[in-house]
Amino acid sequence: MRSLARHALAAGENRLELLLVELQEERLRAFQGIGLSLAVAVLGLLAGISLTVAVVVVFWDHSRLWPILGLTVLYGGLALALARTLRRRLQTWQTLPETFNQIRRDLEAWTARLQ
């Protein structure tokens, strides 16, 4: 019985350490997601401003249009690329996957020992 209790304590400590590591990883992913969201918003805003300026310039002088349209395409393309990256990360997001897998394995091992 003591051996079983020591094993349970060691497994609990190990799982707690794993949980803390995964919580730290989740925090990092959350900050990355927030950063990507902000970058998408800023670049989208810049693309909108550039497009607005381009429409105004179109009627003013033809030679000033191409640089502004180039910036619009650049900022818009960057915003789309970051939005795709963000969507892909959100679709594959798993909360504490290793902790849950390890707990499942522990439960399987405990049920096998008790039978």
N, C-alpha and C positions, 0 to 999 in steps of 0.2 A: 504494500500500500504506500509506503514512504517513497519507494522508487517511482511509482506512478504519480505521486504528488510532485516530486522533484521534476519529473518529465513535464508535467502540466505547467509548472511554474516557468521552466526554461522555455517551453513553447510559447507561453503567454508573453514573456519578455521579448522573445524574438519577434512575435507578431506585432507587439507595440512599437518596436524599433522600425519594422517594415511600414507600419501605418504612418509613423512620423516622417519617414523618407518620402512616402507617396503624397502625404499632405503638402510637403515642401514642393514636390514636383507639380502638384495641382495648382499651387499658388503661382508658380512660375508660368504655367500654361495660361492661367487666368490673366496675368499681367501681359503676356504676349498677345492674347486675344484682344485685350483692351487697347494695346498699342496699335495692332493692326486695324482695329475699328476706327481709331482716331486718324490713322494715316489715310484710310479709305475716305473718311469724311472730309479731311482737309484737301486731299487731291481732287475729290469730286467737286468741292467748292471752287478750287482753283480752275478746274476745267469749265465750270459754269461761268465764272468771271471772265475767263479767256474767250469763251464763246460769245458772251455779251459784248465784250470789247470788239470782237471780230465783226459782229453784225453792225455795230456803229461805224467801224472803220470801212466796211464794205461800201458804204455810200459816201465816204469821205475821200479816200485816195486808195487806188488799187495796189500800190506798192507796199503798203503797211499791213495788208491782210495776211500774207503768207507766214510771217513770223508768229503772228498771234494764233493762226490756225495750227501751226506746228506745235506751239505750246499747248493748245487745247488737245490735240491728238496725244501728245506726250503725257500730259497729266491724266487725261481720260484713260489711256492705256495702262498707266501705273495704277490708277484707282481700280480698274477692272482686274488686273493681275492680283492685287492685294485682296480684293473682295473674293476672288476664287480661292486664294490661299486660306483666307479666313473660313470660308464655307467648308472647304475640305477638312480643315482642323476641327471644326465644330461637328462634322459628320462622323469623324473617327474618335471623338473624345470619349474616353472611358474613365470613370471615377474609381480610383483605388483598385485597379484590376488585379495587381499581384497580391494585395492583402486578401481580397475575396477568394482568389484561387488557393492561396495558402490555407485559409480557414477551411475551405472545402476539403482540401487534402488532409488537414488535421482531423476533421470530423470523420472522414472515411477511415483513417488510421485508428481513431478511438473506437469507432463502431466495430472494426475488425478485431481489436484487442478485447473488447467486451464480449464478443460472441464466442 
